[in-house]
């Protein structure tokens, strides 16, 4: 990729991981790449994933191969920065989709490897909230680690970076363990207040929009790109559930003070960290009208549509 040409695009792309987000990203990149000459897509996976006998893993590997994506075997956790840099140097673009399961220190390790490899373009795993607005010292310490990555990337001018902010994965809001939506008891527990807002996007939409960002002309560089399937308050979530499911939902508020107290009683609880951070309401929501998908009139799934597909259809089966 010729970085001096603003219309030059990523040609040789390595995606890190093929999980909840990585697989939708790979599908969309492969689809978009069909109409672009010379684009090659690879994915880095652990040997254990490639060789797994689990039916789900086998289906994923078969799909990846069907899409024409090359599988590169590697381990983001066990490999050193030097070892990763050798791998990354073979590509002009590296896109991180490994998530937090790889550990809190992995995002910085990957960023250092990307810079050491002198790759032209890097998309770090930053699919989520706006860490700059949240700032340091939030209840979720992973966010500080992500700010460290941003500072490192901004401190240099050799490797272009693109950060994609998506808000929360839409399905996560409805996870029983998260506790916001309690379908069994027809209740919504608002984080902070019923007027606190949250931005939500599905992984499939993130995958499709990431491909659009990747191949946009002129090339997007050194920029934070905001996406949103929907931006809603917790009160509006309850309203939408009532309309779609045809039954009343009770509403209650888990205040920031209450959630910080819960976290203090179990300071290593990841779910409590997230709840307290989202209750503060900073950097977790943005106006949909200013997003990349809205400005380009790209279709995305909103909360009402997600409920209709995933809760009503699922209930009727």
N, C-alpha and C positions, 0 to 999 in steps of 0.2 A: 504494500500500500504506500503510495506516494503522499506523505503528509503535507507536502507543499501544495498539493492540489486539493482545494476545498471540496471538490466533487468526487475525489477518490474514495472508494468504499472498502470496507473490510472484505478480504478475499479468502483468507485462510484462518478459520475461526475454531478455537478450542473452547468447549463448554465444560465447566467443572461440575460434574454431578448430574444425575438423571432421576431425581426424586419428585416430590410434589410440584415443584416449580420447574426443575430442569427438563423433565419430559415434555411439558407443554412448550417450553422455549425451543427445544430441539425440533418438535413437530413444526412449529411456525417458521423457524429458520430454514428448515428443509423445504417447506412449501414456498417461501419467498425466494429462496435461492434458485428455484427451478427457472425463473425468468431472468436470471442474472448470469452472464458468462463468467466462468472461471472461479466460482465460489465453491470452496470445500469446507465441510463441517466435520469436526471430530468431537468426541466426548471422552473425558477422562473418568474412568471407573475403577474401583478396587477389583482385584482379581476375584475376591470372594463373591462379588456381585455378578461378575461375568460368568463364573463357573457354578453359580448357585443352582440347586435342583428345585427350588421353590417355584411353583407354577407362575406366581405373579412376576417374579424376577425373570423367568424364562420368557414370558410374554413381552416384558419390557425390552429385553435384549433382542428378541426376534423383531420387534417393531423398529428398534433403532437401526438394525441391519437392513430391514426392508426400506427404510427411509434413505438408505445410501450413506449413512453416517459412519465414519470410521471410529472404532473403539480403541482407545489408548489405555493401557493398564497402568495404574499408578495409585499412590496413596497419599492424600493431602496431609494426613496427620503424621504418618511415619516418615515421610520424605523430608529431607532438610531443605532449607532455602536454596542452597546451591543445586541440589538435585532437581528441585522444581523449576529453577531458572533454566536449566538445560532443556527441560521439556518445553517450557513456555517459549523459548527462543526460536522454536520451529514454526511459530505462528505469528500473524500480524495482529491478531485480536484474541484476547482471553476474556471469557465471560464467566463470572462466578455464580454458580447455582447450588453450592454445597450446603448453604444454610448454617444454622448455629449448632447442628448436631456434631459438627467437626470440632467444636470447642471454641471457647472465647478468644483464644490466642491465634486461631487459624486465619481469620481475616487479615490480620497484620502480616502474618507469615506469607500469605499469598500475595499481598500487595508488595512486600519487599522482593519476593521472587520475580514478580512482574517487572519491577523497575530494574532489578539486576539483569534480567534478560533483555532489557532495552526494547521491549515490544512496542510497536507504535500505538496500540490502543488497548485500554483495560476497562472492563465493566466490573467493578467489585460487587460482592454480595452486600447490597445496601437496599434491597427491596423491602421497604417497610416505611417507617415514620421519618419525619424530618429531624434528624439528630441535631442539626444546627440550632433550630428553634427550641428544642427541648433543653439543650445545653448540658453541661457537665453536672454530675452529682444527682441524677435522677434515681428513683428507686430501682430502675433496671440497669445494673452495672454493665451489661453488654453494650448499652448505648454509648458509654464512654469509650469503649474499645473501638466502636465504629467511628467516633469522632477522631480518634487517633489515626485511623486509616485515611480519613478525609484530609487531615492536616498533612500527612505524609505526601499524599498525591498532589495537594495544592502547593507543596514546597518545591516542586520540581517542574521542569518544562519539556522534558524529553519524551515522556509517555503521556499521550492524551488519555483522559479519563471521562467516563460518562456514568453518572449515578442516576438510578431510576427509583423514584419514591412512589410507592404504591398504596401506602396505608396498610391496614390489616388485611390478611387474606379473608375474603368474605365468609367462608365456611367456618373460620375460627370463631367468629362472633356467636355462632350457634352451637359450638361444642359444649356439651354438658359440663365438662371439666372446667371450662372458662367461667361458667356460672352466670353469665349475663342473661341468656335466654333459657328459661326453664320451661320446656314444652310440656313436661309431665304435669306440672302444677300451674300451667298457664300464667307464668309470671315473667316479668322483665326486671332485672336488677341493674339500675343505671350506675355506671362508673363515674363518680363525682356528683353528677346531677342529671335529671332528665333532659336538661338543655345542653349538656356536654355533647359535642359532635365527634364523629369518628369517620375517617375515610376508609372505604372498603373496595377491594378489587379481587376478582376471581383469578386463580392461577392461569386458567386458559386465556383470559383477557390479557394478563400480564405477558404471557408467552407471545401472543399475537402482536401486542403493542411493542414489546422489546424488539421483535423482528423489524417492525416499522422504524423504530428508533435507530437500529443498527444500520439500516440501508437508506436512511433519509438523506436527501440532497437539498442544500449543501450539508456536508457531514456535521453531525452534532459532536462537539468536542468541549471538554473542560466545563461541563454544564450539568446541573441537576434537572432532570426531566420529571415532571409530576404527572402521574396517572390517577384516575379515579373511576371506579365502576359506579360509585355512589358516595355521597357525603350526607350523613343523616345524624340526627340526635338520637339518643336512646329512647326518648319519648316517641319520636317518629317510628322507630323500630317497633315499639309496642303497637302503635296505630296500624302499621302495615300488617303485622301479624293478625290483629283483630279482623281487618278487612279480608285478608286472604283466607284465614282459617275459619272465619265465621263464629268466633267465640271471644268472650272478653278476656283480657289479660290484666292482671294486677301490676301495679308499678311501684317500685320502691327505689330509694337512692342509697347507694353505698358511698358515703362521703370519702373525700381524700383522707381525712383524719382517721376514719374507721379503717380504711384499707391499709394505711401506714401502720396502724396498731396491729392489724392482722399480720403484716409483714414482719414487724418487730418480734412477734411471737414465733415466727418461723422464717428467719432471715435468708435462708437458702432456697426457699420455695419459689421456683421459677414463675409459676402461675400468679402468685401473690405480687411478685415484682412487676409483672406486666399489668395487672389490675391497677396497682397504685400509680404506675406511670401514666396509663391512659386516663385515670381519674383526674390527673392534673390538667388535662385538656390542651396542653401546649405541643404543637408540632405533630399532632396525631390526626389533624383534619385540615383540608383546604378546599376552596371553592372549586367545584367541578368545572365551572365555565372557563377557568384559566389553565386547564390541563391540556396536555399534548393530544389526548384522544378527542376532547371537545373541540379544540381549535382546528383539528383536521377532520371533524365530523365522522369519527370512527365509532362504530357500534360497540357498546359494552353492556354487560349485565348489571342491572340495578338491583337493589335489595328486594323489591316487590317481585321481580322476575325470578330471582334466586329462590325465594320462598315458594312461589308457584311451582317451580320445577322440582325442587328438592324436598319440600315438606308436604305439599298437596299430592304430587304424583307418588311420592314414597308412601304416603299414608293410604292411598287407594289401592296399593298392590297387595 
